[in-house]
């Protein structure tokens, strides 16, 4: 089981602040594809991914028991 947390506009896209995936292991790239295909969450190439509070790249592996946070770009002024 992998917990995926959504922040800001991603919560609106997903319709929730988190989802649970019943996967044992997948790469961040695989996760992006799954979120896009299964949940309609698009433009994920501009989103930062963190696995267990550590920033992750596309080739990093998410395992059962991990928490993944999707962090949209932040702008301010």
Number of C-alpha atoms within 10 A of each C-alpha: 14 19 19 20 20 20 15 13 11 20 15 12 14 18 12 12 14 18 15 11 14 11 14 12 16 17 16 20 16 15 20 20 16 15 18 14 11 9 13 12 17 16 9 18 11 10 15 15 24 20 20 14 11 10 14 18 14 14 11 15 16 23 16 14 14 17 18 24 22 20 19 17 9 6 5 3 2
